[in-house]
């Protein structure tokens, strides 16, 4: 991966969303990442609709998240947290976690290392 030699500024609306296959009523946008030469991190935006969420799963990379809107129940390991706008969330690599929307749309930014990520679904 190479370093970006120029600044990059764009509106999130210009980036295509795609459905998250393992999720329910969940979409993701890759706002910035290795596809543009970012050397260290991916910046992603998730939007979960009414009844949406993600089943319990693990990732091989850490997650750092910031909630923009809505509310959800986020379970990390055995701890349940209700989060909303302004909450910051850290999920260690390998920690089982899940999301259940309480107030839609639940929208958050997610920053992960620009490294291979292996996802394992624990509950369907």
N, C-alpha and C positions, 0 to 999 in steps of 0.2 A: 504494500500500500504506500502510496506517495503522499507527501504533504500537499495541501491545497496552497497554490501560489497566489490566490486572489480571494478577496472576501466574497461571500455569497449571501445575498439577501433575497427573500421571496415570501410571498403570502402562502399560508398553509392551504388556502383554497385552491392553489395551483397544483397541489400534489395529489395524485390519485389515491383514493381510499380503496381498501380491499377487505373483504370479509375475513375474519379469523376463523378458520375451519373448526377448531376445537371449541370455540366459544358459541354463545347464544346472543343474537342481536348485538354483535361486537364487530367493530371495524378498526383498522389500523392504517396510519399513514407513516411512511418513512420520510420524515421531514429532512433530515441530514444524515449522511452515513458514508460508508466506504464506496458506495456507488458514485459518489462525487469526490472521492479522494480524501475524506475525513480520516485522519490517522488514528484517532483514539476512541471516539464514541459514536454511537447511533443516537439520534434524537427522534423519538417516535411519539405520535399522538394517538391515543385510544379513545373511542367514543362507544359507549354501551347504552343501548336503548332500553325501554321498559321491558322488564323480565329478563334482561341480559345478564351476562356474566361469563366467568370462566370456571371450569371444574378444577378441583385440586390437582396441581401439577408441580413439577420442579423444572428449574432451568439451571444450566451449568455456569451461567454468569449472573452476577448481582444485578439488581434493579434499583434505581433511584427514581422516585416518582413525585410529581407535584399535581395535586387535584385542582382543576380549573372550575368545574361545575358539577352539580348533582351530588348525590350521596350514595355510598355503597358500604356493604359489610365486606371487609377484607380480612381473610383468615391467613395468618402466617404461622406455620407450625401449629401449635395448639392455642394460639392467642387470637381472639376475635376483636377487630377494631371497626368502629363506625367512623368513616371519614367523609369529609366534604371539602368545599372550597377552602384553599389555604393550607390544607394538611400536606406535609411532606412524609413520604413513606420510603423506608429502606427495606429491601428483601435480600438477605444474604444468598449467595450462590448455593444451590442445592436445597434451600428451605422449601418445604411444601407450602403452597399458597393457592388461594382461590378468591374469586370476586362474585358478589351478588348485589345487583343494583337495587337500591331502596328508593331513589328518586332520579328519574331519567330526564335528560341525558346525563350520564355519568361520564365526565371527560377528564383525562389526565395526560400529562406529559410523562414519558418514560425514557430515561437515559440508561443505556447499557454499554459495556465495553465493546469496542469493535473487535470482537473475537468470536470464534465459533461457539454457537449456543446449541446445546442439546436439550430438547424439551421432552419430558416424560409425563404423560397424563396418568394420574394415579386413580382418579374416580371419573367415571363417565357420566 
